[in-house]
Structures are given as structure tokens and as C-alpha cells.
Amino acid sequence: MTSGVSLKTLTEAGEILGVSYFTVRRLVLAGHLSSVNIGARIMVSEAEIFRVASQGTGPRRGAAHRPEAAVAAR
């Protein structure tokens, strides 16, 4: 009997979210993304990935340092 929950690895979650494995790992460690441990693997449910994706990731790092961002802010 299966529960119908689709679990993804951190690499797969990163591909869906458009971020790196390390960013997903940081989200898990910070408690922003719920995960489960299956043996030595950290897995994230697809529903949890889409929950985080719908919230957005906030401003991009370094956006204030790009010349076009400074011009647009004026």
C-alpha cells in the first residue's frame, strides 16, 4: 500500500526550484523546507517544494550592486 506522497532528493528539489543542491540544503537546515530522512538520504515532498516555490525566494543576492538596478531605483 502506498500513500501517494512523491518524495524528491535535494538535487531534484533544487532542479524544480531553480536553485542549487546547497541552497535547498540551507533551506532544510534553516527550517524553511520540511524534509524526512530515509536512511542517510534527505528527502522532500513534492507538495513542500511547491509550497516553498509559491512563496518566492526574495530579492536576488547582489541585485543592489548591479548598475541597472541602481538606475531603476532612481
PDB file of N, CA, C and O in Angstrom:
ATOM      1  N   MET A   1       0.843  -1.168   0.000  1.00  0.00           N
ATOM      2  CA  MET A   1       0.000   0.000   0.000  1.00  0.00           C
ATOM      3  C   MET A   1       0.893   1.237   0.000  1.00  0.00           C
ATOM      4  O   MET A   1       1.794   1.347   0.831  1.00  0.00           O
ATOM      5  N   THR A   2       0.652   2.169  -0.922  1.00  0.00           N
ATOM      6  CA  THR A   2       1.430   3.400  -0.992  1.00  0.00           C
ATOM      7  C   THR A   2       0.570   4.579  -0.565  1.00  0.00           C
ATOM      8  O   THR A   2      -0.651   4.556  -0.716  1.00  0.00           O
ATOM      9  N   SER A   3       1.213   5.599  -0.036  1.00  0.00           N
ATOM     10  CA  SER A   3       0.477   6.758   0.452  1.00  0.00           C
ATOM     11  C   SER A   3       0.260   7.807  -0.627  1.00  0.00           C
ATOM     12  O   SER A   3      -0.537   8.725  -0.436  1.00  0.00           O
ATOM     13  N   GLY A   4       0.953   7.692  -1.759  1.00  0.00           N
ATOM     14  CA  GLY A   4       0.777   8.646  -2.842  1.00  0.00           C
ATOM     15  C   GLY A   4       1.616   9.905  -2.685  1.00  0.00           C
ATOM     16  O   GLY A   4       1.470  10.841  -3.471  1.00  0.00           O
ATOM     17  N   VAL A   5       2.489   9.946  -1.690  1.00  0.00           N
ATOM     18  CA  VAL A   5       3.359  11.099  -1.500  1.00  0.00           C
ATOM     19  C   VAL A   5       4.592  10.920  -2.377  1.00  0.00           C
ATOM     20  O   VAL A   5       5.257   9.885  -2.331  1.00  0.00           O
ATOM     21  N   SER A   6       4.886  11.938  -3.174  1.00  0.00           N
ATOM     22  CA  SER A   6       6.054  11.879  -4.043  1.00  0.00           C
ATOM     23  C   SER A   6       7.217  12.580  -3.353  1.00  0.00           C
ATOM     24  O   SER A   6       7.141  13.773  -3.057  1.00  0.00           O
ATOM     25  N   LEU A   7       8.289  11.842  -3.099  1.00  0.00           N
ATOM     26  CA  LEU A   7       9.466  12.401  -2.445  1.00  0.00           C
ATOM     27  C   LEU A   7      10.562  12.650  -3.470  1.00  0.00           C
ATOM     28  O   LEU A   7      10.742  11.879  -4.412  1.00  0.00           O
ATOM     29  N   LYS A   8      11.285  13.738  -3.268  1.00  0.00           N
ATOM     30  CA  LYS A   8      12.371  14.120  -4.164  1.00  0.00           C
ATOM     31  C   LYS A   8      13.653  14.289  -3.358  1.00  0.00           C
ATOM     32  O   LYS A   8      13.612  14.637  -2.178  1.00  0.00           O
ATOM     33  N   THR A   9      14.785  14.041  -3.997  1.00  0.00           N
ATOM     34  CA  THR A   9      16.071  14.291  -3.360  1.00  0.00           C
ATOM     35  C   THR A   9      16.302  15.805  -3.338  1.00  0.00           C
ATOM     36  O   THR A   9      15.570  16.559  -3.979  1.00  0.00           O
ATOM     37  N   LEU A  10      17.310  16.236  -2.607  1.00  0.00           N
ATOM     38  CA  LEU A  10      17.627  17.662  -2.561  1.00  0.00           C
ATOM     39  C   LEU A  10      18.060  18.178  -3.934  1.00  0.00           C
ATOM     40  O   LEU A  10      17.779  19.322  -4.291  1.00  0.00           O
ATOM     41  N   THR A  11      18.741  17.333  -4.692  1.00  0.00           N
ATOM     42  CA  THR A  11      19.144  17.713  -6.055  1.00  0.00           C
ATOM     43  C   THR A  11      17.920  17.912  -6.931  1.00  0.00           C
ATOM     44  O   THR A  11      17.830  18.899  -7.662  1.00  0.00           O
ATOM     45  N   GLU A  12      16.972  16.977  -6.861  1.00  0.00           N
ATOM     46  CA  GLU A  12      15.739  17.095  -7.650  1.00  0.00           C
ATOM     47  C   GLU A  12      14.933  18.314  -7.211  1.00  0.00           C
ATOM     48  O   GLU A  12      14.366  19.017  -8.047  1.00  0.00           O
ATOM     49  N   ALA A  13      14.879  18.568  -5.906  1.00  0.00           N
ATOM     50  CA  ALA A  13      14.160  19.740  -5.391  1.00  0.00           C
ATOM     51  C   ALA A  13      14.799  21.016  -5.927  1.00  0.00           C
ATOM     52  O   ALA A  13      14.098  21.956  -6.303  1.00  0.00           O
ATOM     53  N   GLY A  14      16.123  21.047  -5.963  1.00  0.00           N
ATOM     54  CA  GLY A  14      16.826  22.205  -6.499  1.00  0.00           C
ATOM     55  C   GLY A  14      16.517  22.443  -7.961  1.00  0.00           C
ATOM     56  O   GLY A  14      16.356  23.585  -8.390  1.00  0.00           O
ATOM     57  N   GLU A  15      16.434  21.363  -8.731  1.00  0.00           N
ATOM     58  CA  GLU A  15      16.097  21.490 -10.156  1.00  0.00           C
ATOM     59  C   GLU A  15      14.698  22.071 -10.323  1.00  0.00           C
ATOM     60  O   GLU A  15      14.478  22.908 -11.199  1.00  0.00           O
ATOM     61  N   ILE A  16      13.759  21.642  -9.501  1.00  0.00           N
ATOM     62  CA  ILE A  16      12.386  22.153  -9.577  1.00  0.00           C
ATOM     63  C   ILE A  16      12.340  23.622  -9.178  1.00  0.00           C
ATOM     64  O   ILE A  16      11.659  24.422  -9.820  1.00  0.00           O
ATOM     65  N   LEU A  17      13.064  23.978  -8.117  1.00  0.00           N
ATOM     66  CA  LEU A  17      13.051  25.346  -7.609  1.00  0.00           C
ATOM     67  C   LEU A  17      13.969  26.282  -8.394  1.00  0.00           C
ATOM     68  O   LEU A  17      13.853  27.503  -8.285  1.00  0.00           O
ATOM     69  N   GLY A  18      14.878  25.713  -9.183  1.00  0.00           N
ATOM     70  CA  GLY A  18      15.808  26.532  -9.946  1.00  0.00           C
ATOM     71  C   GLY A  18      16.965  27.054  -9.101  1.00  0.00           C
ATOM     72  O   GLY A  18      17.516  28.122  -9.369  1.00  0.00           O
ATOM     73  N   VAL A  19      17.323  26.283  -8.075  1.00  0.00           N
ATOM     74  CA  VAL A  19      18.440  26.646  -7.196  1.00  0.00           C
ATOM     75  C   VAL A  19      19.359  25.443  -7.053  1.00  0.00           C
ATOM     76  O   VAL A  19      19.060  24.355  -7.545  1.00  0.00           O
ATOM     77  N   SER A  20      20.476  25.650  -6.376  1.00  0.00           N
ATOM     78  CA  SER A  20      21.437  24.562  -6.218  1.00  0.00           C
ATOM     79  C   SER A  20      21.047  23.612  -5.086  1.00  0.00           C
ATOM     80  O   SER A  20      20.186  23.908  -4.257  1.00  0.00           O
ATOM     81  N   TYR A  21      21.714  22.469  -5.088  1.00  0.00           N
ATOM     82  CA  TYR A  21      21.568  21.494  -4.004  1.00  0.00           C
ATOM     83  C   TYR A  21      21.867  22.160  -2.662  1.00  0.00           C
ATOM     84  O   TYR A  21      21.163  21.935  -1.677  1.00  0.00           O
ATOM     85  N   PHE A  22      22.915  22.977  -2.634  1.00  0.00           N
ATOM     86  CA  PHE A  22      23.341  23.609  -1.384  1.00  0.00           C
ATOM     87  C   PHE A  22      22.310  24.604  -0.864  1.00  0.00           C
ATOM     88  O   PHE A  22      22.130  24.732   0.347  1.00  0.00           O
ATOM     89  N   THR A  23      21.632  25.310  -1.767  1.00  0.00           N
ATOM     90  CA  THR A  23      20.580  26.231  -1.356  1.00  0.00           C
ATOM     91  C   THR A  23      19.419  25.464  -0.744  1.00  0.00           C
ATOM     92  O   THR A  23      18.868  25.884   0.274  1.00  0.00           O
ATOM     93  N   VAL A  24      19.042  24.350  -1.349  1.00  0.00           N
ATOM     94  CA  VAL A  24      17.968  23.523  -0.799  1.00  0.00           C
ATOM     95  C   VAL A  24      18.375  23.000   0.568  1.00  0.00           C
ATOM     96  O   VAL A  24      17.565  22.986   1.495  1.00  0.00           O
ATOM     97  N   ARG A  25      19.612  22.574   0.699  1.00  0.00           N
ATOM     98  CA  ARG A  25      20.115  22.077   1.996  1.00  0.00           C
ATOM     99  C   ARG A  25      20.043  23.171   3.060  1.00  0.00           C
ATOM    100  O   ARG A  25      19.662  22.911   4.201  1.00  0.00           O
ATOM    101  N   ARG A  26      20.412  24.392   2.679  1.00  0.00           N
ATOM    102  CA  ARG A  26      20.317  25.520   3.623  1.00  0.00           C
ATOM    103  C   ARG A  26      18.872  25.776   4.026  1.00  0.00           C
ATOM    104  O   ARG A  26      18.599  26.066   5.191  1.00  0.00           O
ATOM    105  N   LEU A  27      17.941  25.672   3.077  1.00  0.00           N
ATOM    106  CA  LEU A  27      16.517  25.856   3.389  1.00  0.00           C
ATOM    107  C   LEU A  27      16.035  24.798   4.380  1.00  0.00           C
ATOM    108  O   LEU A  27      15.270  25.099   5.296  1.00  0.00           O
ATOM    109  N   VAL A  28      16.487  23.560   4.189  1.00  0.00           N
ATOM    110  CA  VAL A  28      16.120  22.482   5.104  1.00  0.00           C
ATOM    111  C   VAL A  28      16.707  22.740   6.490  1.00  0.00           C
ATOM    112  O   VAL A  28      15.996  22.651   7.491  1.00  0.00           O
ATOM    113  N   LEU A  29      17.995  23.058   6.552  1.00  0.00           N
ATOM    114  CA  LEU A  29      18.663  23.277   7.838  1.00  0.00           C
ATOM    115  C   LEU A  29      18.094  24.480   8.584  1.00  0.00           C
ATOM    116  O   LEU A  29      18.080  24.498   9.814  1.00  0.00           O
ATOM    117  N   ALA A  30      17.625  25.486   7.845  1.00  0.00           N
ATOM    118  CA  ALA A  30      17.043  26.678   8.466  1.00  0.00           C
ATOM    119  C   ALA A  30      15.587  26.464   8.874  1.00  0.00           C
ATOM    120  O   ALA A  30      14.999  27.309   9.549  1.00  0.00           O
ATOM    121  N   GLY A  31      15.003  25.332   8.466  1.00  0.00           N
ATOM    122  CA  GLY A  31      13.622  25.037   8.824  1.00  0.00           C
ATOM    123  C   GLY A  31      12.592  25.636   7.884  1.00  0.00           C
ATOM    124  O   GLY A  31      11.399  25.621   8.189  1.00  0.00           O
ATOM    125  N   HIS A  32      13.028  26.167   6.740  1.00  0.00           N
ATOM    126  CA  HIS A  32      12.095  26.748   5.767  1.00  0.00           C
ATOM    127  C   HIS A  32      11.490  25.703   4.841  1.00  0.00           C
ATOM    128  O   HIS A  32      10.489  25.959   4.173  1.00  0.00           O
ATOM    129  N   LEU A  33      12.099  24.532   4.805  1.00  0.00           N
ATOM    130  CA  LEU A  33      11.651  23.447   3.938  1.00  0.00           C
ATOM    131  C   LEU A  33      11.654  22.165   4.762  1.00  0.00           C
ATOM    132  O   LEU A  33      12.707  21.718   5.217  1.00  0.00           O
ATOM    133  N   SER A  34      10.482  21.577   4.952  1.00  0.00           N
ATOM    134  CA  SER A  34      10.373  20.349   5.742  1.00  0.00           C
ATOM    135  C   SER A  34      10.922  19.169   4.951  1.00  0.00           C
ATOM    136  O   SER A  34      10.749  19.087   3.735  1.00  0.00           O
ATOM    137  N   SER A  35      11.581  18.261   5.653  1.00  0.00           N
ATOM    138  CA  SER A  35      12.163  17.096   4.997  1.00  0.00           C
ATOM    139  C   SER A  35      12.009  15.869   5.881  1.00  0.00           C
ATOM    140  O   SER A  35      11.649  15.961   7.054  1.00  0.00           O
ATOM    141  N   VAL A  36      12.294  14.715   5.283  1.00  0.00           N
ATOM    142  CA  VAL A  36      12.319  13.463   6.024  1.00  0.00           C
ATOM    143  C   VAL A  36      13.627  12.759   5.703  1.00  0.00           C
ATOM    144  O   VAL A  36      14.147  12.874   4.593  1.00  0.00           O
ATOM    145  N   ASN A  37      14.147  12.039   6.663  1.00  0.00           N
ATOM    146  CA  ASN A  37      15.360  11.247   6.450  1.00  0.00           C
ATOM    147  C   ASN A  37      14.950   9.809   6.183  1.00  0.00           C
ATOM    148  O   ASN A  37      14.204   9.210   6.957  1.00  0.00           O
ATOM    149  N   ILE A  38      15.439   9.270   5.093  1.00  0.00           N
ATOM    150  CA  ILE A  38      15.233   7.871   4.766  1.00  0.00           C
ATOM    151  C   ILE A  38      16.624   7.274   4.661  1.00  0.00           C
ATOM    152  O   ILE A  38      17.312   7.427   3.652  1.00  0.00           O
ATOM    153  N   GLY A  39      17.021   6.596   5.717  1.00  0.00           N
ATOM    154  CA  GLY A  39      18.403   6.137   5.799  1.00  0.00           C
ATOM    155  C   GLY A  39      19.303   7.348   5.898  1.00  0.00           C
ATOM    156  O   GLY A  39      19.114   8.203   6.763  1.00  0.00           O
ATOM    157  N   ALA A  40      20.274   7.423   5.020  1.00  0.00           N
ATOM    158  CA  ALA A  40      21.197   8.554   5.006  1.00  0.00           C
ATOM    159  C   ALA A  40      20.741   9.660   4.056  1.00  0.00           C
ATOM    160  O   ALA A  40      21.396  10.697   3.951  1.00  0.00           O
ATOM    161  N   ARG A  41      19.629   9.444   3.369  1.00  0.00           N
ATOM    162  CA  ARG A  41      19.146  10.415   2.380  1.00  0.00           C
ATOM    163  C   ARG A  41      18.156  11.382   2.998  1.00  0.00           C
ATOM    164  O   ARG A  41      17.338  11.005   3.837  1.00  0.00           O
ATOM    165  N   ILE A  42      18.240  12.632   2.573  1.00  0.00           N
ATOM    166  CA  ILE A  42      17.272  13.656   2.967  1.00  0.00           C
ATOM    167  C   ILE A  42      16.316  13.812   1.794  1.00  0.00           C
ATOM    168  O   ILE A  42      16.743  14.073   0.670  1.00  0.00           O
ATOM    169  N   MET A  43      15.031  13.655   2.054  1.00  0.00           N
ATOM    170  CA  MET A  43      14.020  13.726   1.007  1.00  0.00           C
ATOM    171  C   MET A  43      13.010  14.815   1.342  1.00  0.00           C
ATOM    172  O   MET A  43      12.746  15.100   2.510  1.00  0.00           O
ATOM    173  N   VAL A  44      12.447  15.420   0.292  1.00  0.00           N
ATOM    174  CA  VAL A  44      11.473  16.492   0.443  1.00  0.00           C
ATOM    175  C   VAL A  44      10.242  16.121  -0.380  1.00  0.00           C
ATOM    176  O   VAL A  44      10.363  15.644  -1.509  1.00  0.00           O
ATOM    177  N   SER A  45       9.064  16.340   0.187  1.00  0.00           N
ATOM    178  CA  SER A  45       7.847  16.019  -0.567  1.00  0.00           C
ATOM    179  C   SER A  45       7.642  17.055  -1.669  1.00  0.00           C
ATOM    180  O   SER A  45       8.011  18.221  -1.526  1.00  0.00           O
ATOM    181  N   GLU A  46       7.048  16.605  -2.763  1.00  0.00           N
ATOM    182  CA  GLU A  46       6.781  17.491  -3.887  1.00  0.00           C
ATOM    183  C   GLU A  46       5.858  18.626  -3.463  1.00  0.00           C
ATOM    184  O   GLU A  46       6.023  19.759  -3.915  1.00  0.00           O
ATOM    185  N   ALA A  47       4.890  18.335  -2.600  1.00  0.00           N
ATOM    186  CA  ALA A  47       3.969  19.372  -2.118  1.00  0.00           C
ATOM    187  C   ALA A  47       4.729  20.453  -1.349  1.00  0.00           C
ATOM    188  O   ALA A  47       4.419  21.638  -1.476  1.00  0.00           O
ATOM    189  N   GLU A  48       5.709  20.055  -0.563  1.00  0.00           N
ATOM    190  CA  GLU A  48       6.514  21.009   0.197  1.00  0.00           C
ATOM    191  C   GLU A  48       7.362  21.865  -0.740  1.00  0.00           C
ATOM    192  O   GLU A  48       7.529  23.061  -0.504  1.00  0.00           O
ATOM    193  N   ILE A  49       7.891  21.270  -1.789  1.00  0.00           N
ATOM    194  CA  ILE A  49       8.670  22.016  -2.774  1.00  0.00           C
ATOM    195  C   ILE A  49       7.805  23.090  -3.419  1.00  0.00           C
ATOM    196  O   ILE A  49       8.229  24.238  -3.553  1.00  0.00           O
ATOM    197  N   PHE A  50       6.593  22.718  -3.817  1.00  0.00           N
ATOM    198  CA  PHE A  50       5.714  23.682  -4.473  1.00  0.00           C
ATOM    199  C   PHE A  50       5.212  24.743  -3.495  1.00  0.00           C
ATOM    200  O   PHE A  50       4.935  25.871  -3.905  1.00  0.00           O
ATOM    201  N   ARG A  51       5.092  24.404  -2.215  1.00  0.00           N
ATOM    202  CA  ARG A  51       4.720  25.399  -1.205  1.00  0.00           C
ATOM    203  C   ARG A  51       5.792  26.475  -1.120  1.00  0.00           C
ATOM    204  O   ARG A  51       5.486  27.667  -1.113  1.00  0.00           O
ATOM    205  N   VAL A  52       7.041  26.052  -1.056  1.00  0.00           N
ATOM    206  CA  VAL A  52       8.148  26.997  -0.983  1.00  0.00           C
ATOM    207  C   VAL A  52       8.252  27.797  -2.283  1.00  0.00           C
ATOM    208  O   VAL A  52       8.504  29.001  -2.247  1.00  0.00           O
ATOM    209  N   ALA A  53       8.063  27.144  -3.419  1.00  0.00           N
ATOM    210  CA  ALA A  53       8.140  27.824  -4.711  1.00  0.00           C
ATOM    211  C   ALA A  53       7.080  28.912  -4.820  1.00  0.00           C
ATOM    212  O   ALA A  53       7.339  29.964  -5.405  1.00  0.00           O
ATOM    213  N   SER A  54       5.901  28.679  -4.273  1.00  0.00           N
ATOM    214  CA  SER A  54       4.827  29.664  -4.368  1.00  0.00           C
ATOM    215  C   SER A  54       5.092  30.885  -3.500  1.00  0.00           C
ATOM    216  O   SER A  54       4.521  31.949  -3.738  1.00  0.00           O
ATOM    217  N   GLN A  55       5.956  30.745  -2.492  1.00  0.00           N
ATOM    218  CA  GLN A  55       6.287  31.867  -1.616  1.00  0.00           C
ATOM    219  C   GLN A  55       7.362  32.757  -2.218  1.00  0.00           C
ATOM    220  O   GLN A  55       7.549  33.886  -1.763  1.00  0.00           O
ATOM    221  N   GLY A  56       8.063  32.278  -3.220  1.00  0.00           N
ATOM    222  CA  GLY A  56       9.146  33.053  -3.818  1.00  0.00           C
ATOM    223  C   GLY A  56      10.411  32.931  -2.992  1.00  0.00           C
ATOM    224  O   GLY A  56      10.401  32.381  -1.890  1.00  0.00           O
ATOM    225  N   THR A  57      11.489  33.445  -3.531  1.00  0.00           N
ATOM    226  CA  THR A  57      12.768  33.320  -2.857  1.00  0.00           C
ATOM    227  C   THR A  57      13.289  34.650  -2.347  1.00  0.00           C
ATOM    228  O   THR A  57      14.385  34.693  -1.788  1.00  0.00           O
ATOM    229  N   GLY A  58      12.553  35.734  -2.516  1.00  0.00           N
ATOM    230  CA  GLY A  58      13.005  37.037  -2.051  1.00  0.00           C
ATOM    231  C   GLY A  58      13.910  37.707  -3.069  1.00  0.00           C
ATOM    232  O   GLY A  58      14.082  37.205  -4.180  1.00  0.00           O
ATOM    233  N   PRO A  59      14.488  38.839  -2.695  1.00  0.00           N
ATOM    234  CA  PRO A  59      15.341  39.556  -3.639  1.00  0.00           C
ATOM    235  C   PRO A  59      16.611  38.768  -3.936  1.00  0.00           C
ATOM    236  O   PRO A  59      17.152  38.090  -3.063  1.00  0.00           O
ATOM    237  N   ARG A  60      17.070  38.863  -5.150  1.00  0.00           N
ATOM    238  CA  ARG A  60      18.280  38.155  -5.548  1.00  0.00           C
ATOM    239  C   ARG A  60      19.494  38.798  -4.900  1.00  0.00           C
ATOM    240  O   ARG A  60      19.588  40.019  -4.778  1.00  0.00           O
ATOM    241  N   ARG A  61      20.403  37.957  -4.495  1.00  0.00           N
ATOM    242  CA  ARG A  61      21.634  38.425  -3.868  1.00  0.00           C
ATOM    243  C   ARG A  61      22.423  39.260  -4.873  1.00  0.00           C
ATOM    244  O   ARG A  61      22.603  38.846  -6.018  1.00  0.00           O
ATOM    245  N   GLY A  62      22.887  40.416  -4.458  1.00  0.00           N
ATOM    246  CA  GLY A  62      23.706  41.262  -5.306  1.00  0.00           C
ATOM    247  C   GLY A  62      22.921  42.154  -6.245  1.00  0.00           C
ATOM    248  O   GLY A  62      23.526  42.871  -7.042  1.00  0.00           O
ATOM    249  N   ALA A  63      21.602  42.140  -6.185  1.00  0.00           N
ATOM    250  CA  ALA A  63      20.796  42.947  -7.103  1.00  0.00           C
ATOM    251  C   ALA A  63      21.071  44.435  -6.921  1.00  0.00           C
ATOM    252  O   ALA A  63      21.039  45.187  -7.894  1.00  0.00           O
ATOM    253  N   ALA A  64      21.337  44.867  -5.707  1.00  0.00           N
ATOM    254  CA  ALA A  64      21.579  46.285  -5.446  1.00  0.00           C
ATOM    255  C   ALA A  64      22.931  46.738  -5.997  1.00  0.00           C
ATOM    256  O   ALA A  64      23.166  47.940  -6.118  1.00  0.00           O
ATOM    257  N   HIS A  65      23.811  45.819  -6.329  1.00  0.00           N
ATOM    258  CA  HIS A  65      25.136  46.176  -6.810  1.00  0.00           C
ATOM    259  C   HIS A  65      25.225  46.236  -8.323  1.00  0.00           C
ATOM    260  O   HIS A  65      26.269  46.597  -8.865  1.00  0.00           O
ATOM    261  N   ARG A  66      24.151  45.889  -9.010  1.00  0.00           N
ATOM    262  CA  ARG A  66      24.181  45.947 -10.465  1.00  0.00           C
ATOM    263  C   ARG A  66      23.801  47.353 -10.908  1.00  0.00           C
ATOM    264  O   ARG A  66      22.873  47.943 -10.353  1.00  0.00           O
ATOM    265  N   PRO A  67      24.498  47.899 -11.895  1.00  0.00           N
ATOM    266  CA  PRO A  67      24.208  49.266 -12.344  1.00  0.00           C
ATOM    267  C   PRO A  67      22.767  49.454 -12.801  1.00  0.00           C
ATOM    268  O   PRO A  67      22.177  50.502 -12.538  1.00  0.00           O
ATOM    269  N   GLU A  68      22.184  48.464 -13.479  1.00  0.00           N
ATOM    270  CA  GLU A  68      20.802  48.626 -13.972  1.00  0.00           C
ATOM    271  C   GLU A  68      19.812  48.683 -12.807  1.00  0.00           C
ATOM    272  O   GLU A  68      18.768  49.325 -12.920  1.00  0.00           O
ATOM    273  N   ALA A  69      20.126  48.018 -11.684  1.00  0.00           N
ATOM    274  CA  ALA A  69      19.260  48.069 -10.512  1.00  0.00           C
ATOM    275  C   ALA A  69      19.318  49.455  -9.874  1.00  0.00           C
ATOM    276  O   ALA A  69      18.305  49.951  -9.382  1.00  0.00           O
ATOM    277  N   ALA A  70      20.489  50.080  -9.877  1.00  0.00           N
ATOM    278  CA  ALA A  70      20.647  51.407  -9.301  1.00  0.00           C
ATOM    279  C   ALA A  70      19.912  52.446 -10.148  1.00  0.00           C
ATOM    280  O   ALA A  70      19.292  53.358  -9.602  1.00  0.00           O
ATOM    281  N   VAL A  71      19.974  52.318 -11.462  1.00  0.00           N
ATOM    282  CA  VAL A  71      19.294  53.249 -12.346  1.00  0.00           C
ATOM    283  C   VAL A  71      17.788  53.104 -12.211  1.00  0.00           C
ATOM    284  O   VAL A  71      17.070  54.104 -12.197  1.00  0.00           O
ATOM    285  N   ALA A  72      17.298  51.869 -12.110  1.00  0.00           N
ATOM    286  CA  ALA A  72      15.860  51.624 -11.989  1.00  0.00           C
ATOM    287  C   ALA A  72      15.315  52.148 -10.671  1.00  0.00           C
ATOM    288  O   ALA A  72      14.140  52.504 -10.586  1.00  0.00           O
ATOM    289  N   ALA A  73      16.146  52.201  -9.649  1.00  0.00           N
ATOM    290  CA  ALA A  73      15.700  52.654  -8.340  1.00  0.00           C
ATOM    291  C   ALA A  73      15.541  54.166  -8.263  1.00  0.00           C
ATOM    292  O   ALA A  73      14.894  54.666  -7.343  1.00  0.00           O
ATOM    293  N   ARG A  74      16.114  54.901  -9.204  1.00  0.00           N
ATOM    294  CA  ARG A  74      16.053  56.382  -9.182  1.00  0.00           C
ATOM    295  C   ARG A  74      14.738  56.916  -9.606  1.00  0.00           C
ATOM    296  O   ARG A  74      14.546  58.132  -9.636  1.00  0.00           O
TER     297      ARG A  74
END
